[in-house]
Amino acid sequence: MSEIGLKIVVIFLVLATGVAACDAQEEAEPIDILPFEPAGPEHAPSPIKMGPYPVGVQTVVFEDPTRTTEGFEGPRQVICEIWYPATDDARDATETYVMYDLLPPDLQEQIPADALGSLTTNALRDAEPRTIGGTYPLVLFSHGKGGVRAQSTFFTVPLASHGYVVVAMDHEGDTIVDLLREGNVEIDTTVFAFIDRPQDILFLLDELTYWEHPLAPLIDITRVGVSGHSFGALTSLRTAILDTRIKAVVAHAPPGIGTVNIGLEASISDIDTPIIIHGGKMDRTLPIEEHTDTIWPGLNPPSYYLTMESAGHFTYSDLCIFDVEALDAAVEVDASNVLSDGCGDENIEPELAFDLINHFSIGFFNAYLRDSPQSLSDLNQGAADALVSNEALLQIKD
């Protein structure tokens, strides 16, 4: 080959290599720059601290055309609060929840706007979703009886910051709105809730699978967890029995085994979904000897049971840091049981309780939904003692 011909070949190869490199750069996904790595195969950040992702929050209303709610017009509504990883514009932002704003107009007319207090969380309303860095596991959260979708932000907001899309729903007919209107929770509502609540979760799971929404690209529908408090914890356990799409369950202060299995063809003993249950030894609403303790023997490995010596029923919610006394004074509903069941001087301080709950709840999801072996190893008695000495007991079936 002549010298000129050789030069032409070399130039061609250089140009071709350059074009290929440019094409590769164009096809490469953008790198997500975070202050530290999220939980994963090689990482296990502390679950008691906010994770590496800023958090956004949106309120989205879903309608199930196949179902109605007694006493309500039109299709059954499932109002959701959705927390999710957001762009850096949301970092260090806050979102303040005012209980008054969660009430419908007819109740707002009866209550002064500043009567119910507020709660500030580390999230930015309607923040831009973080679409770089892949998808995130989905966790569906169910509130307690007569509760509200934003009742456990101590858990749901930090969970989102660790790389989750967290969808907390209002169960129509079984919320604080219905409690304030009626003065109590009707027995019929409780009976229907055994069916309606799990169906709300399954409906949302179906909807989110084919959802057309700016938040939809964030969701990994193959990594799904459920969680809840009290009747919401029961809802989570029953949903896991009903649907194998549920890959992990975190249940805070659930009712007993009789309510878990009632009316279902299968039982909790028939599934091997990873489950952690939490219970407080000072729970007066659902004493653990009659409730949470009865669930534990029927759980298959891998399963965990964390009890706290001085936790009550509402220790596992925001209510102990919310202005419940204002709620009691503003409306004709006796909220004193909240103050005396988990929020009294004899109970563990909320901040300490939240650290324990989140270590063994967020850490549990990190282990089973984010494939983090070290997070799994950190679910141990030593970790509980290091957080609060002589307070928590962890039992494990592995």
Secondary structure, 3 states (H helix, E strand, C coil): CCHHHHHHHHHHHHHHHHHHHHHHHHHCCCCCCCCCCCCECCECCCCCCCCCCCEEEEEEEEEECCCCCCCCCCCEEEEEEEEEEECHHHCCCCEEEEHHHHCCHHHHCCCCCCCCCEEEECCEECCCECCCCCCEEEEEEECCCCECCCCCHHHHHHHHHCCCEEEEECCCCCEHHHHHHHCCCCHHHHHHHHHHHHHHHHHHHHHHHCCCCCCHHHEEEEEEEEEEECHHHHHHHHHHHHCCCEEEEEEECCCCHHHHHCCCCCCHHHCCCCEEEEEECCCCCCCCCCCHHHHHHHCCCCEEEEEECCCCHHHHCHHHHCCHHHHHHHCCCCCHHHHHCCCCCCCCCHHHHHHHHHHHHHHHHHHHHCCCHHHHHCCCHHHHHHHCCCCEEEEEEC
